[in-house]
Amino acid sequence: MKIFVVIFLTLGAIFFFKKEEVQKVEIAQSDKILVKKSERKLYLFKDGEILREYNISLGKNPIGDKMIEGDKKTPEGDYIIDWRNPNSKFHLSLHISYPSPEDIQNGKTGSNIMIHGLPNNLNFLEKIYFQSRDWTDGCIAVKDREIEEIWASVKNGTPITIEP
């Protein structure tokens, strides 16, 4: 019975809710992102000081480094935010430069690893997504209002370190 309720709510949201406009957020420009997978935290830094801290969800198979496309793992290592997509299927997305040349040399595969919000038109299910914790295919997910802050604070070229 629960599955029918979820399906009904999902379909209703797709047809009746419009994608919310991105709120203009005032936040200082960060110069580094740090993700600590074991803590399920993302930190924005400016001049070595933490600006903001966010709870995150990871890939469905969160332990260990991403090795191949489809393994549901979130990569580990040093990357940059290299482009952004305001029209993704999730509420905003910032692309992480995985795989790096070193990753490719080591045989790692995968693509489209992002920091993003919830699936479009499903933000009313926020508590369900974040209660189940790790639900992405390898991306780093935050709540919609949080990705808006991160989007405003992070420029393309910002370094990101993802630790185990």
Secondary structure, DSSP 8 states (H G I E B T S, - for coil): -HHHHHHHHHHHHHHH--------------SEEEEEGGGTEEEEEETTEEEEEEE-B-BSS-SS---STTS-----EEEEEEEEETTSSBSSEEEE--S-HHHHHTT------EEE-SBTT-GGGHHHHHHS---BSS-EE--HHHHHHHHHH--TT-EEEEE-
